[in-house]
């Protein structure tokens, strides 16, 4: 399970210039995998697992859209 220990990337400038919804989803998935201890959930846990990923991805999008980073330039 090599993906289990992969770290979550920082998704704000200057660490990341272009952040896609795929980047946000990947970070949310890594978080849920880490805290649950499952790389892929069993069928009976799949709905809860996916709901958690979606909720964390949404919260991450909201966070990134409202952060004010000093010294960052708008494009």
Residue pairs with C-beta under 8 A, 6 or more apart in sequence:
1 39
3 30
3 33
3 39
4 33
4 34
4 39
6 30
7 30
8 27
8 30
8 31
9 15
9 16
9 23
9 27
10 16
11 19
11 23
11 24
11 27
11 60
11 64
12 19
12 64
12 67
12 69
13 69
13 72
14 69
14 72
16 23
19 64
21 57
21 61
24 57
24 60
24 61
24 64
25 53
25 57
27 57
27 60
28 52
28 53
28 54
28 56
28 57
28 60
29 53
31 56
32 49
32 52
32 53
32 56
33 39
36 45
36 49
36 52
38 45
38 49
41 48
41 49
